[in-house]
Amino acid sequence: MTCTCIETVNEQLATRNTRLTLPIVFGRKPGEPERLMIVTEQIETGRGKAKALGMFASHCPFCGVAYGESAA
């Protein structure tokens, strides 16, 4: 069995007219699970300042299972 937390959480959030945002990822292999993107924000803005980076979770933040492994 694989992790179905994204679907489960979206079902629960639907009652509040809310859902998780999933990024579009080019080059993802067929059958590879979708990963949540952790949204970040830039601290300092302006010319020459480094831009904020997005981070992808390697484990489900809800059940802790590594993406690509089976849930217990």
Backbone as CSV, one residue per row, in Angstrom:
resi,resn,N_x,N_y,N_z,CA_x,CA_y,CA_z,C_x,C_y,C_z
1,MET,0.844,-1.178,0.000,0.000,0.000,0.000,0.894,1.247,0.000
2,THR,0.556,2.225,-0.793,1.331,3.454,-0.833,0.642,4.529,0.003
3,CYS,1.360,5.594,0.259,0.841,6.712,1.047,-0.266,7.413,0.268
4,THR,-1.418,7.590,0.883,-2.540,8.296,0.257,-2.909,9.545,1.065
5,CYS,-1.950,10.057,1.805,-2.216,11.194,2.693,-2.661,12.441,1.936
6,ILE,-2.081,12.706,0.764,-2.458,13.905,0.016,-3.944,13.863,-0.310
7,GLU,-4.430,12.725,-0.794,-5.851,12.592,-1.110,-6.706,12.702,0.148
8,THR,-6.279,12.047,1.224,-7.025,12.072,2.483,-7.117,13.485,3.049
9,VAL,-5.995,14.194,3.076,-5.982,15.556,3.611,-6.827,16.470,2.732
10,ASN,-6.739,16.309,1.405,-7.565,17.140,0.515,-9.058,16.905,0.746
11,GLU,-9.452,15.671,1.021,-10.855,15.379,1.327,-11.288,16.114,2.597
12,GLN,-10.418,16.109,3.609,-10.750,16.784,4.860,-10.760,18.298,4.692
13,LEU,-9.837,18.837,3.898,-9.768,20.278,3.680,-10.914,20.789,2.806
14,ALA,-11.498,19.919,1.993,-12.568,20.321,1.085,-13.753,20.910,1.838
15,THR,-13.977,20.469,3.062,-15.085,21.019,3.847,-14.852,22.483,4.186
16,ARG,-13.594,22.936,4.085,-13.242,24.333,4.357,-12.858,25.061,3.060
17,ASN,-13.253,24.481,1.902,-12.981,25.070,0.598,-11.480,25.310,0.399
18,THR,-10.683,24.316,0.767,-9.228,24.416,0.739,-8.651,23.111,0.197
19,ARG,-7.465,23.191,-0.419,-6.745,21.985,-0.838,-5.256,22.282,-0.848
20,LEU,-4.457,21.217,-0.800,-3.012,21.331,-0.873,-2.625,21.715,-2.298
21,THR,-1.564,22.481,-2.440,-1.061,22.851,-3.752,0.054,21.892,-4.133
22,LEU,-0.076,21.271,-5.294,0.955,20.371,-5.786,1.644,21.023,-6.978
23,PRO,2.968,21.004,-7.003,3.687,21.640,-8.095,3.639,20.800,-9.362
24,ILE,3.818,21.455,-10.492,3.991,20.744,-11.759,5.471,20.417,-11.860
25,VAL,5.792,19.144,-12.024,7.186,18.719,-12.096,7.404,18.040,-13.441
26,PHE,8.254,18.623,-14.248,8.577,18.031,-15.541,9.675,16.991,-15.356
27,GLY,9.574,15.887,-16.070,10.578,14.847,-15.985,10.316,13.810,-14.912
28,ARG,9.140,13.886,-14.261,8.798,12.883,-13.247,8.545,11.559,-13.937
29,LYS,9.060,10.499,-13.387,8.897,9.170,-13.979,7.473,8.669,-13.794
30,PRO,6.947,7.908,-14.764,5.596,7.349,-14.618,5.497,6.492,-13.356
31,GLY,4.441,6.686,-12.609,4.227,5.924,-11.381,4.906,6.515,-10.162
32,GLU,5.779,7.494,-10.349,6.450,8.140,-9.226,5.417,8.976,-8.461
33,PRO,5.390,8.880,-7.137,4.368,9.605,-6.370,4.573,11.119,-6.431
34,GLU,3.464,11.842,-6.306,3.555,13.293,-6.229,4.143,13.674,-4.881
35,ARG,4.951,14.712,-4.865,5.564,15.192,-3.628,5.059,16.585,-3.324
36,LEU,4.889,16.862,-2.067,4.497,18.204,-1.664,5.697,19.137,-1.761
37,MET,5.431,20.354,-2.169,6.465,21.374,-2.214,6.282,22.262,-0.991
38,ILE,7.377,22.519,-0.304,7.344,23.388,0.860,7.619,24.797,0.352
39,VAL,6.646,25.669,0.510,6.760,27.027,0.007,7.635,27.846,0.950
40,THR,8.562,28.599,0.364,9.445,29.461,1.142,9.259,30.901,0.687
41,GLU,9.820,31.823,1.414,9.751,33.217,0.984,11.117,33.863,1.108
42,GLN,11.350,34.850,0.285,12.605,35.570,0.262,12.642,36.539,1.439
43,ILE,13.742,36.557,2.183,13.864,37.428,3.352,14.192,38.851,2.924
44,GLU,15.260,39.000,2.177,15.669,40.324,1.715,15.461,40.407,0.213
45,THR,14.894,41.494,-0.249,14.683,41.679,-1.673,15.614,42.761,-2.198
46,GLY,15.738,42.795,-3.486,16.558,43.824,-4.101,17.587,43.231,-5.038
47,ARG,18.205,44.104,-5.771,19.201,43.713,-6.764,20.368,42.995,-6.096
48,GLY,20.736,41.849,-6.642,21.875,41.096,-6.137,21.561,40.156,-4.987
49,LYS,20.336,40.171,-4.478,19.966,39.272,-3.377,19.565,37.913,-3.950
50,ALA,19.943,36.857,-3.273,19.587,35.507,-3.717,18.074,35.333,-3.682
51,LYS,17.544,34.618,-4.657,16.105,34.366,-4.733,15.736,33.199,-3.813
52,ALA,14.506,33.201,-3.338,14.018,32.113,-2.485,13.960,30.814,-3.289
53,LEU,14.207,29.720,-2.642,14.148,28.402,-3.263,12.937,27.648,-2.755
54,GLY,12.341,26.829,-3.611,11.297,25.911,-3.184,11.942,24.620,-2.724
55,MET,11.349,23.970,-1.767,11.893,22.705,-1.267,10.850,21.611,-1.457
56,PHE,11.303,20.423,-1.841,10.418,19.284,-2.004,10.641,18.316,-0.857
57,ALA,9.546,17.880,-0.251,9.631,16.920,0.852,10.083,15.567,0.319
58,SER,10.975,14.896,1.033,11.400,13.554,0.650,10.572,12.501,1.391
59,HIS,9.866,12.926,2.438,8.991,12.056,3.218,7.635,12.744,3.349
60,CYS,6.586,11.960,3.454,5.253,12.512,3.645,5.226,13.250,4.984
61,PRO,4.824,14.528,5.000,4.797,15.258,6.265,3.674,14.812,7.200
62,PHE,2.757,13.986,6.701,1.615,13.552,7.516,1.832,12.188,8.164
63,CYS,2.440,11.232,7.422,2.630,9.890,8.000,4.102,9.506,8.152
64,GLY,5.006,10.283,7.538,6.443,10.039,7.701,7.041,9.027,6.745
65,VAL,6.245,8.431,5.870,6.760,7.423,4.943,7.577,8.133,3.854
66,ALA,8.744,7.587,3.543,9.571,8.140,2.472,8.826,7.974,1.159
67,TYR,8.808,9.024,0.352,8.152,8.922,-0.956,8.817,7.828,-1.755
68,GLY,8.031,6.964,-2.346,8.541,5.833,-3.093,8.561,4.540,-2.295
69,GLU,8.331,4.606,-0.983,8.240,3.419,-0.137,6.787,3.113,0.171
70,SER,6.531,1.963,0.729,5.165,1.575,1.084,4.821,2.051,2.471
71,ALA,3.567,2.447,2.657,3.081,2.846,3.987,2.765,1.605,4.793
72,ALA,2.907,1.682,6.090,2.631,0.529,6.956,1.170,0.463,7.315
